[in-house]
Amino acid sequence: MSRKPELKGRAARLARLFPAGRARQAARTPFVLLVVLLLGGGLIGLLVLNSALSEGSFRLDDLQKQTKNLTDEEQALQRDIDAYSAPDALQRRARELGMVPGGDPAFLGPDGTVKGVPSPAALRQTTVPPAPEVIGTRSTAAAAPTPTASAPVTPVSVPAPTPTPALTPVTSPTPTPGR
């Protein structure tokens, strides 16, 4: 076995300050335990962090799918709105409701004068099929021709337009100064 060399002078005095043999191993034990605990705590911390990140990733994926579905639904609803607000669709719906295009408008100026000549709305003249005659228990309505799909007929009962009297400008009284 090899022996340690003898220390002399200052080195010998310093060597006496440090314990020898068993005491040195006892001093390493708390350090090793501290390192093992730090490594174990770091590993557990990494596992917790990793699971939290993966949970957040799953939640993000679910929210992205939900956002995509809601965006698709919004686009479908916007297409429906665009289809219903198209001019031809509005005109068709207005005719179904019995509306007719308006006439020429007249405008009232700030001084009370009427600009333009108003005219009444042009009424649509439609042919209303006669009421079916009843002979016994059988009706003759089955023999009447049916309207074609290209020209829908909607019965409208509207009285004949009455002529409107000419409009005269209305003048407002002039305000008196000092009032």
GROMACS elastic network, one bead per residue, 0.5 to 0.9 nm:
[ bonds ]
;  ai    aj funct       b0    kb
    3     6     6  0.88102   500
    4     7     6  0.87330   500
    6    12     6  0.79593   500
    7    10     6  0.83076   500
    7    11     6  0.58614   500
    7    13     6  0.86239   500
    7    15     6  0.80459   500
    8    11     6  0.59473   500
    8    12     6  0.50942   500
    8    13     6  0.81068   500
    9    12     6  0.54575   500
    9    13     6  0.66883   500
   10    13     6  0.51924   500
   10    14     6  0.63775   500
   10    15     6  0.86776   500
   11    14     6  0.51382   500
   11    15     6  0.60795   500
   11    16     6  0.87222   500
   12    15     6  0.50730   500
   12    16     6  0.63864   500
   13    16     6  0.53565   500
   13    17     6  0.69922   500
   14    17     6  0.53457   500
   14    18     6  0.72379   500
   15    18     6  0.55561   500
   15    19     6  0.80446   500
   15    20     6  0.87024   500
   16    19     6  0.70605   500
   16    20     6  0.84542   500
   18    23     6  0.89728   500
   18    24     6  0.81259   500
   19    22     6  0.81533   500
   19    23     6  0.56896   500
   19    24     6  0.60562   500
   20    23     6  0.59909   500
   20    24     6  0.59060   500
   20    25     6  0.89990   500
   21    24     6  0.56786   500
   21    25     6  0.71593   500
   22    25     6  0.53368   500
   22    26     6  0.63739   500
   22    27     6  0.88337   500
   23    27     6  0.62956   500
   23    28     6  0.88729   500
   24    27     6  0.51745   500
   24    28     6  0.65733   500
   25    28     6  0.51388   500
   25    29     6  0.65459   500
   26    29     6  0.54459   500
   26    30     6  0.77237   500
   27    30     6  0.65018   500
   27    31     6  0.73606   500
   28    31     6  0.52359   500
   28    32     6  0.61783   500
   28    33     6  0.86582   500
   29    32     6  0.51940   500
   29    33     6  0.61634   500
   29    34     6  0.85620   500
   30    33     6  0.50266   500
   30    34     6  0.60223   500
   30    35     6  0.86181   500
   31    34     6  0.50318   500
   31    35     6  0.62333   500
   31    36     6  0.86338   500
   32    35     6  0.51135   500
   32    36     6  0.61434   500
   32    37     6  0.85474   500
   33    36     6  0.50760   500
   33    37     6  0.60392   500
   33    38     6  0.85176   500
   34    37     6  0.51246   500
   34    38     6  0.61003   500
   34    39     6  0.85792   500
   35    38     6  0.51127   500
   35    39     6  0.61247   500
   35    40     6  0.85231   500
   36    39     6  0.51557   500
   36    40     6  0.60218   500
   36    41     6  0.84430   500
   37    40     6  0.50579   500
   37    41     6  0.59017   500
   37    42     6  0.83768   500
   38    41     6  0.50940   500
   38    42     6  0.59951   500
   38    43     6  0.85029   500
   39    42     6  0.50778   500
   39    43     6  0.61230   500
   39    44     6  0.86467   500
   40    43     6  0.50560   500
   40    44     6  0.61732   500
   40    45     6  0.84768   500
   41    44     6  0.51187   500
   41    45     6  0.59739   500
   41    46     6  0.85127   500
   42    46     6  0.60827   500
   42    47     6  0.86107   500
   43    46     6  0.50858   500
   43    47     6  0.62671   500
   43    48     6  0.87280   500
   44    47     6  0.50584   500
   44    48     6  0.62361   500
   44    49     6  0.85726   500
   45    48     6  0.51712   500
   45    49     6  0.60946   500
   45    50     6  0.84892   500
   46    49     6  0.50276   500
   46    50     6  0.59348   500
   46    51     6  0.85464   500
   47    50     6  0.50566   500
   47    51     6  0.61741   500
   47    52     6  0.85870   500
   48    51     6  0.52388   500
   48    52     6  0.61787   500
   48    53     6  0.86381   500
   49    52     6  0.51112   500
   49    53     6  0.61500   500
   49    54     6  0.86427   500
   50    53     6  0.51403   500
   50    54     6  0.62061   500
   50    55     6  0.86029   500
   51    54     6  0.51016   500
   51    55     6  0.60878   500
   51    56     6  0.85582   500
   52    55     6  0.50819   500
   52    56     6  0.61843   500
   52    57     6  0.85774   500
   53    56     6  0.50223   500
   53    57     6  0.61057   500
   53    58     6  0.87267   500
   54    58     6  0.62582   500
   54    59     6  0.86082   500
   55    58     6  0.51949   500
   55    59     6  0.62714   500
   55    60     6  0.85979   500
   56    59     6  0.50218   500
   56    60     6  0.60174   500
   56    61     6  0.85479   500
   57    60     6  0.50162   500
   57    61     6  0.61727   500
   57    62     6  0.86924   500
   58    61     6  0.50597   500
   58    62     6  0.62772   500
   58    63     6  0.86573   500
   59    62     6  0.51043   500
   59    63     6  0.61684   500
   59    64     6  0.85806   500
   60    63     6  0.50817   500
   60    64     6  0.61008   500
   60    65     6  0.86588   500
   61    64     6  0.51000   500
   61    65     6  0.63010   500
   61    66     6  0.86690   500
   62    65     6  0.51739   500
   62    66     6  0.62051   500
   62    67     6  0.85939   500
   63    67     6  0.60200   500
   63    68     6  0.85401   500
   64    68     6  0.61461   500
   64    69     6  0.86415   500
   65    68     6  0.50797   500
   65    69     6  0.62346   500
   65    70     6  0.86389   500
   66    69     6  0.51116   500
   66    70     6  0.61435   500
   66    71     6  0.85041   500
   67    70     6  0.51223   500
   67    71     6  0.60020   500
   67    72     6  0.85476   500
   68    71     6  0.50541   500
   68    72     6  0.61540   500
   68    73     6  0.86082   500
   69    72     6  0.51291   500
   69    73     6  0.62155   500
   69    74     6  0.86252   500
   70    74     6  0.60686   500
   70    75     6  0.85807   500
   71    74     6  0.50105   500
   71    75     6  0.61648   500
   71    76     6  0.86154   500
   72    75     6  0.51423   500
   72    76     6  0.62353   500
   72    77     6  0.86814   500
   73    76     6  0.50937   500
   73    77     6  0.62087   500
   73    78     6  0.85699   500
   74    77     6  0.51165   500
   74    78     6  0.60855   500
   74    79     6  0.86106   500
   75    79     6  0.61532   500
   75    80     6  0.86430   500
   76    79     6  0.50874   500
   76    80     6  0.63464   500
   76    81     6  0.87389   500
   77    80     6  0.50029   500
   77    81     6  0.62253   500
   77    82     6  0.85962   500
   78    82     6  0.60792   500
   78    83     6  0.85171   500
   79    82     6  0.50253   500
   79    83     6  0.60936   500
   79    84     6  0.86258   500
   80    83     6  0.50560   500
   80    84     6  0.61801   500
   80    85     6  0.85395   500
   81    84     6  0.51602   500
   81    85     6  0.60143   500
   81    86     6  0.85508   500
   82    85     6  0.51400   500
   82    86     6  0.60612   500
   83    86     6  0.54423   500
   83    89     6  0.70942   500
   84    87     6  0.84473   500
   84    88     6  0.89396   500
   84    89     6  0.58296   500
   84    90     6  0.67702   500
   85    88     6  0.83988   500
   85    89     6  0.65759   500
   85    90     6  0.61008   500
   86    89     6  0.53222   500
   86    90     6  0.62033   500
   86    91     6  0.86743   500
   87    90     6  0.50997   500
   87    91     6  0.60978   500
   87    92     6  0.85768   500
   88    91     6  0.50639   500
   88    92     6  0.61059   500
   88    93     6  0.85653   500
   89    92     6  0.51042   500
   89    93     6  0.61035   500
   89    94     6  0.84956   500
   90    93     6  0.51460   500
   90    94     6  0.60265   500
   90    95     6  0.85988   500
   91    94     6  0.50801   500
   91    95     6  0.62165   500
   91    96     6  0.86459   500
   91    99     6  0.89439   500
   92    95     6  0.51991   500
   92    96     6  0.62817   500
   92    97     6  0.87902   500
   93    97     6  0.63525   500
   93    98     6  0.87986   500
   93    99     6  0.87878   500
   94    97     6  0.50907   500
   94    98     6  0.63972   500
   94    99     6  0.52190   500
   94   100     6  0.75304   500
   95    99     6  0.52959   500
   95   100     6  0.67998   500
   95   154     6  0.85592   500
   96    99     6  0.75155   500
   96   154     6  0.75303   500
   98   154     6  0.81281   500
   98   155     6  0.88644   500
   98   156     6  0.69840   500
   99   102     6  0.89840   500
  100   121     6  0.68650   500
  100   122     6  0.68799   500
  100   123     6  0.63918   500
  100   124     6  0.70941   500
  101   121     6  0.61139   500
  101   122     6  0.66363   500
  101   123     6  0.81292   500
  102   105     6  0.81087   500
  102   119     6  0.84168   500
  102   120     6  0.69938   500
  102   122     6  0.68297   500
  103   118     6  0.70480   500
  103   119     6  0.50840   500
  103   120     6  0.50842   500
  103   122     6  0.64846   500
  104   116     6  0.81697   500
  104   117     6  0.71373   500
  104   118     6  0.52504   500
  104   119     6  0.52001   500
  104   120     6  0.73813   500
  104   121     6  0.78950   500
  105   116     6  0.70099   500
  105   117     6  0.70081   500
  105   119     6  0.69063   500
  105   120     6  0.88398   500
  106   114     6  0.65575   500
  106   115     6  0.56842   500
  106   117     6  0.55881   500
  106   119     6  0.83759   500
  107   113     6  0.82452   500
  107   114     6  0.56124   500
  107   115     6  0.50132   500
  107   116     6  0.64141   500
  107   117     6  0.86888   500
  107   118     6  0.86449   500
  108   111     6  0.80978   500
  108   112     6  0.60122   500
  108   113     6  0.57264   500
  108   115     6  0.61414   500
  108   116     6  0.88786   500
  109   112     6  0.52523   500
  109   113     6  0.51791   500
  109   114     6  0.61367   500
  109   115     6  0.68620   500
  110   113     6  0.73787   500
  111   171     6  0.76399   500
  111   172     6  0.78924   500
  112   169     6  0.68877   500
  112   170     6  0.58662   500
  112   171     6  0.58082   500
  112   172     6  0.67990   500
  113   168     6  0.84250   500
  113   170     6  0.62913   500
  113   171     6  0.71615   500
  114   117     6  0.81422   500
  114   167     6  0.79578   500
  114   168     6  0.76366   500
  114   169     6  0.56096   500
  114   170     6  0.78328   500
  115   118     6  0.89939   500
  115   169     6  0.88566   500
  117   166     6  0.83395   500
  117   167     6  0.80377   500
  118   164     6  0.89716   500
  118   167     6  0.86123   500
  119   122     6  0.86207   500
  119   164     6  0.79793   500
  120   123     6  0.86663   500
  120   161     6  0.77913   500
  120   162     6  0.88386   500
  120   163     6  0.84242   500
  120   164     6  0.79606   500
  121   161     6  0.87885   500
  122   161     6  0.85665   500
  123   158     6  0.77559   500
  123   160     6  0.82600   500
  123   161     6  0.78122   500
  124   156     6  0.82213   500
  124   158     6  0.86962   500
  125   156     6  0.81553   500
  125   158     6  0.86777   500
  126   153     6  0.73098   500
  126   154     6  0.75100   500
  126   155     6  0.66865   500
  126   156     6  0.69334   500
  126   157     6  0.88277   500
  127   153     6  0.77980   500
  127   154     6  0.87067   500
  127   155     6  0.73187   500
  127   156     6  0.87644   500
  128   131     6  0.89092   500
  128   153     6  0.81873   500
  128   154     6  0.80907   500
  128   155     6  0.56233   500
  128   156     6  0.77722   500
  128   157     6  0.86832   500
  129   132     6  0.86499   500
  129   144     6  0.87213   500
  129   155     6  0.83919   500
  130   133     6  0.86677   500
  131   141     6  0.79377   500
  132   139     6  0.64063   500
  132   140     6  0.57827   500
  132   142     6  0.87233   500
  132   144     6  0.84914   500
  133   138     6  0.88473   500
  133   139     6  0.60751   500
  133   140     6  0.59383   500
  133   141     6  0.73276   500
  134   137     6  0.68763   500
  134   138     6  0.62478   500
  134   140     6  0.67985   500
  134   141     6  0.87019   500
  135   138     6  0.57012   500
  135   139     6  0.62225   500
  135   140     6  0.77886   500
  136   139     6  0.78963   500
  138   141     6  0.89539   500
  139   142     6  0.69527   500
  139   143     6  0.86945   500
  140   143     6  0.55406   500
  140   144     6  0.71094   500
  141   144     6  0.52823   500
  141   145     6  0.86174   500
  142   145     6  0.79569   500
  142   146     6  0.89809   500
  147   150     6  0.85709   500
  147   151     6  0.72644   500
  147   152     6  0.67525   500
  147   153     6  0.68537   500
  148   151     6  0.58450   500
  148   152     6  0.67245   500
  148   153     6  0.85948   500
  149   152     6  0.59126   500
  158   161     6  0.85182   500
  159   162     6  0.87031   500
  161   164     6  0.89100   500
  164   167     6  0.85000   500
  167   170     6  0.89005   500
  171   174     6  0.87312   500
  172   175     6  0.88559   500
  173   176     6  0.89962   500
  175   178     6  0.89479   500
  175   179     6  0.77098   500
  176   179     6  0.60768   500
